[in-house]
Amino acid sequence: MLADDHTLIRQGLKRIVEEDEKVEVVAETGDGLQILPKIRKHSPDMLILDISLPHLRGIEAISKIRKVNKKIKILVLTMHKNEDYVYECLSSGAQGYVLKEDAESELHTAIDSLKNDGYYISHSFSNEVIRNLVRRQGSKYRESVFDILTGREREILKLIAEGKSNKRIAQLLSLSTRTVEHHRLRIMKKLRISKVADLVIFAIRQGLVDMS
């Protein structure tokens, strides 16, 4: 199954993936909220997932998927060359992380690795980065947005940075407007940020907002 909000990218991925006659794309979506329903309906063996999706970010989706399906293989395919993202995705239950710029040359290798119960990290990451990931796996301390904010807070921060109002965020996440307001205040307190403009800048720097 493919999950990416760009139709042309999904089409390109499907072409690359199905070059292997043993692999078939049985479902695809561009909406984060459709991932779980489609997994339940089609029961794919593997999900190729972008972490920048509307309504539900890929990292949060990984955790939700793992709660209902522990067998599916999850391969993250993204533009984000960010060590924190690699760590968070693998910690949440993904088995692979490939950069979109490497998809043409590495996607089949990554798929084969996951099919054989292995892991795969894009070759664009240096050996030093991979060693750091291994060291961090054994450490509880990581100074990043993923430590400071909860999954729900990161989700709300992303929507704030995208210009959504409290009312619209409440509608998208099925929350009350007051709950969203409380989350916003807690986010600003945790980050020690007092202006919405600075929140947006923080979210962009952390890669929570796709600027492509």
C-alpha positions in Angstrom: 0.0 0.0 0.0 1.2 3.5 -0.8 0.4 6.6 1.3 1.6 9.9 -0.1 -0.4 13.1 -0.7 1.1 13.8 -4.2 -0.7 11.8 -6.9 2.3 12.0 -9.3 4.6 10.6 -6.7 2.3 7.8 -6.0 2.1 7.0 -9.7 5.9 7.0 -9.9 6.2 4.8 -6.9 3.7 2.3 -8.2 5.7 2.1 -11.4 8.9 1.5 -9.6 7.4 -1.0 -7.1 5.6 -3.1 -9.7 8.8 -3.5 -11.8 9.1 -6.5 -9.4 6.6 -9.0 -10.7 6.2 -10.4 -7.2 5.0 -7.1 -5.8 1.6 -5.6 -6.4 0.1 -2.3 -5.1 -3.3 -3.2 -3.7 -4.2 0.2 -2.3 -3.1 3.8 -2.1 -4.2 7.0 -0.3 -3.2 10.7 0.0 -5.0 11.2 3.3 -3.6 10.2 6.6 -7.0 9.5 8.0 -7.6 6.9 5.3 -4.6 4.8 6.1 -6.1 2.6 8.8 -9.4 2.0 7.0 -7.6 0.9 3.9 -5.2 -1.3 5.8 -8.2 -3.0 7.4 -9.9 -3.4 4.0 -7.0 -4.6 1.9 -4.6 -6.2 4.4 -1.4 -5.2 2.6 1.9 -6.9 3.7 3.7 -3.6 3.5 3.0 0.1 3.7 5.2 2.7 2.0 4.5 5.9 3.9 5.4 9.5 3.6 5.5 11.3 7.0 4.0 14.6 5.6 0.3 13.8 5.1 -2.8 15.8 5.5 -4.9 15.3 8.7 -2.6 12.7 10.3 1.2 12.8 10.1 3.0 9.7 9.2 4.8 9.4 12.5 1.6 9.4 14.4 0.1 7.0 11.9 2.9 4.5 12.5 2.0 4.4 16.2 -1.7 4.0 15.5 -1.0 1.2 12.9 1.1 -0.7 15.3 -1.7 -0.8 17.9 -4.0 -2.6 15.5 -1.5 -4.5 13.2 1.8 -5.7 14.4 2.7 -7.7 11.3 2.6 -5.1 8.5 6.0 -3.9 7.4 6.3 -0.1 7.4 8.8 1.7 5.1 9.0 5.4 5.4 9.7 7.3 2.1 10.2 11.0 2.6 12.1 14.1 1.6 13.2 14.8 5.2 16.9 14.1 5.8 16.6 14.5 9.5 18.2 12.2 12.1 15.4 12.9 14.6 12.8 11.7 12.1 14.7 8.5 11.4 15.0 7.8 15.1 11.3 8.6 15.8 10.0 6.5 12.9 12.0 3.5 13.8 11.1 3.9 17.5 7.4 4.1 16.6 7.5 0.8 14.7 8.8 1.4 11.1 11.4 -0.9 9.8 12.8 1.3 7.0 13.5 4.9 6.1 14.4 5.9 2.5 14.8 9.4 1.1 12.7 10.2 -2.0 15.8 11.2 -3.8 17.1 7.7 -3.4 13.9 5.9 -4.3 14.8 5.0 -7.9 18.0 3.2 -6.8 17.2 1.9 -3.3 13.5 1.2 -3.1 13.6 -2.4 -4.3 16.5 -3.2 -2.0 14.6 -1.7 1.0 11.5 -3.6 0.2 13.4 -6.9 -0.1 15.1 -6.2 3.3 11.8 -5.6 5.0 10.2 -8.6 3.4 13.0 -10.7 5.0 12.4 -9.2 8.4 15.3 -6.8 8.1 15.7 -3.0 8.5 16.8 -0.5 5.9 18.1 3.1 6.2 18.8 5.2 3.1 22.5 5.2 2.0 22.3 9.0 2.0 22.8 8.9 5.7 26.4 8.5 6.7 27.7 5.6 8.8 28.2 8.2 11.6 24.5 9.1 11.6 23.6 5.4 11.8 26.0 4.9 14.7 24.4 7.8 16.4 20.9 6.3 15.9 22.1 3.0 17.5 23.6 4.9 20.5 20.4 6.9 20.9 18.3 3.8 20.8 19.8 2.9 24.2 19.5 6.4 25.6 16.3 7.9 27.1 17.5 11.5 26.5 16.9 13.2 23.1 16.6 16.9 22.9 14.2 17.4 20.1 10.5 18.3 19.4 9.7 14.7 19.8 10.8 14.8 23.5 9.2 18.2 24.3 5.8 17.7 22.8 3.3 14.8 22.8 2.0 13.3 19.6 -1.2 15.3 19.9 0.7 18.5 20.6 2.9 18.0 17.5 -0.2 17.4 15.4 -1.8 20.6 16.6 1.5 22.6 16.2 1.6 21.4 12.6 -1.9 22.6 11.9 -1.3 25.9 13.6 1.8 26.4 11.4 -0.3 25.6 8.4 -2.5 28.6 9.3 -5.5 26.7 10.6 -7.7 28.4 13.2 -8.5 26.9 16.6 -12.1 26.2 15.3 -10.8 24.5 12.2 -8.3 22.4 14.1 -11.0 21.3 16.5 -13.1 20.2 13.5 -10.3 18.3 11.9 -9.3 16.5 15.1 -12.8 16.0 16.6 -12.0 18.1 19.6 -13.7 21.1 21.3 -12.3 24.5 20.5 -11.5 25.0 24.2 -9.4 21.8 24.2 -7.4 23.1 21.2 -6.9 26.4 23.0 -5.6 24.6 26.0 -3.2 22.6 23.8 -2.0 25.7 22.1 -1.2 27.4 25.4 0.6 24.3 26.7 2.6 24.0 23.5 3.7 27.7 23.8 4.6 27.2 27.5 6.6 24.0 26.8 8.5 25.7 24.0 8.9 29.0 25.8 7.4 30.8 22.8 5.0 33.7 23.1 4.1 34.5 19.5 2.3 32.4 16.9 4.8 33.6 14.2 7.6 32.1 16.3 5.6 28.8 16.6 5.4 28.7 12.8 9.2 29.2 12.5 9.9 26.5 15.1 7.6 24.0 13.3 9.3 24.7 9.9 12.8 24.3 11.4 11.7 21.0 13.0 10.4 19.7 9.7 6.8 19.5 10.9 5.6 21.5 7.9 6.3 20.4 4.4 7.6 23.5 2.5 7.9 21.7 -0.9 
